[in-house]
Amino acid sequence: MMKVTLDLSCSICGHTQFQLPTRADEGSKVCCANCTAFKCHAMDLERALMAIGQPRPSPRPAIAA
């Protein structure tokens, strides 16, 4: 497990540090590093972080008529 600070907070204790699994035998649950409450699954967190990092399409200029 790896302890990291995320821009999230635990809904139970408000802590912002979480335990992330780093090996397959540790499971897939991301838990609060303070009270061990379940936050989400690692794959869901990874998908959310990847979506945040995706460049947004630039708006197309309007075509003058």
C-alpha atoms as a printed R data frame, in Angstrom:
   type eleno elety resid chain resno       x      y       z
1  ATOM     1    CA   MET     A     1   0.000  0.000   0.000
2  ATOM     2    CA   MET     A     2   1.080  3.544  -0.729
3  ATOM     3    CA   LYS     A     3  -0.072  6.483   1.400
4  ATOM     4    CA   VAL     A     4  -0.914  9.554  -0.714
5  ATOM     5    CA   THR     A     5  -2.587 12.913  -0.234
6  ATOM     6    CA   LEU     A     6  -5.462 13.482  -2.657
7  ATOM     7    CA   ASP     A     7  -7.708 16.437  -3.350
8  ATOM     8    CA   LEU     A     8 -10.517 14.420  -1.775
9  ATOM     9    CA   SER     A     9 -11.652 14.050   1.781
10 ATOM    10    CA   CYS     A    10 -12.934 11.082   3.729
11 ATOM    11    CA   SER     A    11 -16.693 11.319   4.284
12 ATOM    12    CA   ILE     A    12 -16.245  9.794   7.758
13 ATOM    13    CA   CYS     A    13 -13.320 11.708   9.328
14 ATOM    14    CA   GLY     A    14 -12.440 14.409   6.749
15 ATOM    15    CA   HIS     A    15  -8.841 13.194   6.321
16 ATOM    16    CA   THR     A    16  -7.188 13.808   2.923
17 ATOM    17    CA   GLN     A    17  -4.640 10.991   2.909
18 ATOM    18    CA   PHE     A    18  -5.523  7.625   1.450
19 ATOM    19    CA   GLN     A    19  -3.974  4.179   1.124
20 ATOM    20    CA   LEU     A    20  -3.651  3.051  -2.506
21 ATOM    21    CA   PRO     A    21  -2.991 -0.594  -3.367
22 ATOM    22    CA   THR     A    22   0.272 -1.110  -5.240
23 ATOM    23    CA   ARG     A    23   0.225 -4.900  -5.697
24 ATOM    24    CA   ALA     A    24  -2.487 -7.270  -6.904
25 ATOM    25    CA   ASP     A    25  -2.511 -9.179  -3.610
26 ATOM    26    CA   GLU     A    26  -3.518 -5.972  -1.758
27 ATOM    27    CA   GLY     A    27  -6.903 -5.860  -3.491
28 ATOM    28    CA   SER     A    28  -8.351 -2.833  -5.253
29 ATOM    29    CA   LYS     A    29  -9.863 -0.731  -2.459
30 ATOM    30    CA   VAL     A    30  -8.717  2.834  -1.818
31 ATOM    31    CA   CYS     A    31  -9.184  3.533   1.890
32 ATOM    32    CA   CYS     A    32  -8.719  6.485   4.245
33 ATOM    33    CA   ALA     A    33  -5.260  6.398   5.828
34 ATOM    34    CA   ASN     A    34  -6.730  7.699   9.086
35 ATOM    35    CA   CYS     A    35  -9.911  5.692   9.776
36 ATOM    36    CA   THR     A    36  -9.594  3.032   6.998
37 ATOM    37    CA   ALA     A    37 -13.060  3.836   5.599
38 ATOM    38    CA   PHE     A    38 -13.559  2.608   2.016
39 ATOM    39    CA   LYS     A    39 -13.454  5.460  -0.539
40 ATOM    40    CA   CYS     A    40 -13.508  3.804  -3.982
41 ATOM    41    CA   HIS     A    41 -11.858  1.170  -6.141
42 ATOM    42    CA   ALA     A    42  -8.411  1.942  -7.562
43 ATOM    43    CA   MET     A    43  -9.572  1.526 -11.174
44 ATOM    44    CA   ASP     A    44 -12.403  4.049 -10.667
45 ATOM    45    CA   LEU     A    45  -9.922  6.542  -9.209
46 ATOM    46    CA   GLU     A    46  -7.540  5.951 -12.117
47 ATOM    47    CA   ARG     A    47 -10.321  6.536 -14.674
48 ATOM    48    CA   ALA     A    48 -11.343  9.780 -12.946
49 ATOM    49    CA   LEU     A    49  -7.753 11.051 -12.851
50 ATOM    50    CA   MET     A    50  -7.227 10.173 -16.513
51 ATOM    51    CA   ALA     A    51 -10.418 12.029 -17.476
52 ATOM    52    CA   ILE     A    52  -9.212 15.125 -15.626
53 ATOM    53    CA   GLY     A    53  -5.899 14.999 -17.500
54 ATOM    54    CA   GLN     A    54  -7.472 14.718 -20.959
55 ATOM    55    CA   PRO     A    55  -7.073 17.877 -23.032
56 ATOM    56    CA   ARG     A    56 -10.376 19.530 -23.707
57 ATOM    57    CA   PRO     A    57 -11.295 20.125 -27.354
58 ATOM    58    CA   SER     A    58 -10.868 23.746 -28.335
59 ATOM    59    CA   PRO     A    59 -14.025 25.517 -29.484
60 ATOM    60    CA   ARG     A    60 -14.344 25.904 -33.226
61 ATOM    61    CA   PRO     A    61 -14.686 29.446 -34.554
62 ATOM    62    CA   ALA     A    62 -18.069 30.344 -35.946
63 ATOM    63    CA   ILE     A    63 -18.363 30.278 -39.711
64 ATOM    64    CA   ALA     A    64 -19.176 33.716 -41.115
65 ATOM    65    CA   ALA     A    65 -22.075 33.693 -43.527
